């Protein structure tokens, strides 16, 4: 917002916007991974239910990252 408010142009502001974009993407990915890990551990009921549990935990992760 500050860059837009000040109408900043140049290589530093371009690099700063790129770094912020990569940081935001990284945060979204890490948040999704942690949320999936929490879902996996919360719904873990033993090895008998491994595939449904993995599907329930990993499908939202894949959906958020790819979709």
Phi, psi and omega in degrees: 000322181295320179296320179289320180298319183272359183054045182284134178225146177140178184293325180293315180291325176295317179293321179297318178295323178294317179296320179294321179295316179295322178297316180296318179296317178299318179295320179296318180294314181295319178298317180295320178295317179293320178297321177293321178296321178294317177299320181294315181287329181287328183257011181288124180232016178120175185286342179293330181251033186293309184295313177297324179293316177298318179298315180296330182273324187267335180300314177299325178297310180296320180298319181289320184283320183268319184286000000 
